[in-house]
Amino acid sequence: MNAIVITQPGGPEVLQPQQKPRPEPAPHEVLIRVQAAGINRPDVLLRQGKYGGAEDVTGLVPGLELAGTVEACGTAVTRWQPGDAVCALLTAGAYADYAVVDARHCLPVPEGWTMTEAASLPETVFTVWHNVFQRGQLQPGETLLVHGGSSGIGITAIQLAAALGSQVVATAGSAEKCRACEELGATRCINYKEQDFEAALRDTGADVILDMIGGDYTPKNLNLLRDDGRLVFINAMRGAKAEFNALEIMRRRLSITGSTLRPRSAEFKAALAAEVEQHVWPLLAAGKFRPVIYRTFPLAEAAAAHQLMESSEHIGKIVLMCY
């Protein structure tokens, strides 16, 4: 089968097409004929050898999310049958013609969604649901601040929070990106290249902040949190270290948390998939969440797709077409 392989840790050019044996499903897995695979920021970190601890990524097929058709089922699989249209979360392997996936980590392609659109869902929806709603405990009527509002994570967080009754404010890096965030449900979006977001949002504040930036954003985020507020990290693109006043954390009862999804156990991801299907899939069916696909690339052009991801020019998702 055709696959994209990380030939060594490095830049986008290390992503090379190769022929690989078609995988066979274990008893608890399904074999999926991949039609589309979403590109995510963790894919870039994985390619660079900076995600997943000290893992050797040489020879690895990247890709954390896909959509396609079930080709074969392991002997212990009961829910799915060959021909079923599914999208799925993986630890790796989506940049290929075929991939094997834990059957519990698959969800049905939402009605009316294309495979391209469905491939944009699993990594971002699972990440947002866990971090904003499980760890951050965002409630209806509360305010969520989303940094990187025009990213795949950002467009997902904005839409889900707005659909579930929360106010959303965001930051993004251009007027065009800010308009996109507001069209998706943010009541306000700050262009961080033109305004200091802390000053701009001082009178608004937030109950939950979803942050992928870190570094010097951290004390600003903490200053913006209301009493009992929650700061949730999912990345630290501007640095993992920051200084803050611990006494203020205590006085205002603030919580700082965060997570990475890929290293979590198969059991955890199965439980998360079930909760996502229960709470998020009805919103998709009701049209309260819409896909935002910025650009698609053929599988063989994965390196170019990663270059675009690293440029941060995109609004929404970048997707590889695998057929």
Buried (B, 14 or more C-beta within 10 A) or exposed (E): BBBBBBBEBEEBEBBBBEEBEBBEBBEBBBBBBBBBBBBBBBBBBBBBBEBBEEBEBEEBBBBBBBBBBBBBBBEEBEEBEEEBBBBBBBBBBBBBBBBBBBBBBBBBBBEEBBBBBBBBBBBBBBBBBBBBBBBBBBEEEBBBBBBBBBBBBBBBBBBBBBBBEBBBBBBBBBEEBBBBBBEBBBBBBBBBEEEEBBEBBEEBBBBBBBBBBBBEBBBBBBBBBBEEBBBBBBBBBBEEEBEBEEEEBEEBEBBBEBBBBBEBEEEEBBEBBEBBEEEBBEBBEEEBBEBBBBBBBEBBBBBBBBBBBBEBBBBBBBBBBBE
